[in-house]
Amino acid sequence: YEEQDVMALLEEVRHEIEQHSGMRPVHVGVEGPQSQLELRLDGRALARVLRVLGDIALSATTAGGITLGTARKQDVLQVWTARGVRVLCAPRS
């Protein structure tokens, strides 16, 4: 586990998902805190989860938009797509 800026990670994954959209007019947005969201976590594992969620949302979208979002509520990191898929990640002690 390393300190990661979760918002920067979402931006990175957003760019990858937009590239996967091919010729479809799909915009991928990011929703979350305005400032950095620094957390100690496995960034590669979280990026993999975000890619899977994004790919699922992308497969159900022919045009329009997808949103990758994150929020921190107490000790829980929430990540989601606009399709309503939600994953809760509790931090390790």
C-alpha positions as CSV (number, residue, x, y, z in Angstrom):
1,Y,0.0,0.0,0.0
2,E,1.2,3.5,-0.9
3,E,-0.1,7.0,-0.7
4,Q,-2.2,7.6,-3.8
5,D,-4.1,10.6,-5.1
6,V,-7.4,8.9,-5.9
7,M,-8.6,11.8,-8.1
8,A,-5.4,11.6,-10.2
9,L,-6.0,7.9,-10.5
10,L,-9.6,8.4,-11.7
11,E,-8.4,10.9,-14.3
12,E,-5.9,8.3,-15.6
13,V,-8.5,5.6,-15.8
14,R,-11.0,8.1,-17.4
15,H,-8.5,8.7,-20.2
16,E,-8.1,4.9,-20.8
17,I,-11.8,4.3,-20.9
18,E,-12.4,7.1,-23.4
19,Q,-9.7,5.6,-25.6
20,H,-11.6,2.2,-25.4
21,S,-14.8,3.9,-26.6
22,G,-13.5,3.8,-30.1
23,M,-15.7,5.7,-32.6
24,R,-18.7,5.9,-30.2
25,P,-19.3,9.5,-29.0
26,V,-18.9,8.7,-25.3
27,H,-17.5,11.2,-22.8
28,V,-16.1,10.0,-19.5
29,G,-16.3,12.4,-16.6
30,V,-14.9,12.3,-13.1
31,E,-16.8,13.3,-10.0
32,G,-15.3,13.8,-6.6
33,P,-13.7,16.2,-4.2
34,Q,-12.3,19.4,-5.7
35,S,-8.9,18.9,-4.0
36,Q,-6.6,15.9,-3.9
37,L,-7.9,12.8,-2.1
38,E,-4.7,11.2,-0.7
39,L,-5.2,7.8,0.7
40,R,-2.9,4.8,1.5
41,L,-4.2,2.0,-0.7
42,D,-3.3,-0.4,-3.5
43,G,-3.5,1.9,-6.5
44,R,-3.1,-0.9,-9.1
45,A,-6.0,-2.9,-7.6
46,L,-8.2,0.2,-7.4
47,A,-7.4,1.1,-11.0
48,R,-8.3,-2.4,-12.1
49,V,-11.7,-2.2,-10.3
50,L,-12.3,1.3,-11.9
51,R,-11.4,-0.1,-15.4
52,V,-13.8,-3.0,-15.0
53,L,-16.6,-0.7,-13.8
54,G,-15.9,1.7,-16.7
55,D,-15.9,-1.2,-19.2
56,I,-19.2,-2.4,-18.0
57,A,-20.7,1.1,-18.2
58,L,-19.1,1.6,-21.6
59,S,-20.6,-1.7,-22.9
60,A,-24.1,-0.4,-22.0
61,T,-23.5,3.0,-23.6
62,T,-23.6,3.7,-27.3
63,A,-23.4,7.5,-27.0
64,G,-23.5,10.0,-24.2
65,G,-21.6,10.0,-20.9
66,I,-20.2,7.9,-18.2
67,T,-19.1,9.3,-14.8
68,L,-16.5,7.7,-12.6
69,G,-16.9,9.0,-9.1
70,T,-15.4,8.8,-5.6
71,A,-16.2,10.1,-2.1
72,R,-14.7,9.5,1.3
73,K,-17.3,8.9,4.1
74,Q,-15.5,8.5,7.4
75,D,-13.2,5.5,6.9
76,V,-14.8,4.2,3.7
77,L,-13.8,5.1,0.1
78,Q,-16.7,4.8,-2.3
79,V,-16.2,4.5,-6.0
80,W,-18.9,4.3,-8.7
81,T,-19.9,4.7,-12.3
82,A,-23.0,6.6,-13.5
83,R,-24.5,3.2,-14.1
84,G,-25.1,2.8,-10.4
85,V,-22.4,0.1,-9.8
86,R,-20.9,0.9,-6.4
87,V,-17.9,-0.6,-4.6
88,L,-17.1,0.2,-1.0
89,C,-13.5,-0.2,0.1
90,A,-12.7,-0.1,3.8
91,P,-9.1,0.9,4.6
92,R,-6.8,-1.6,6.3
93,S,-5.5,-0.9,9.8
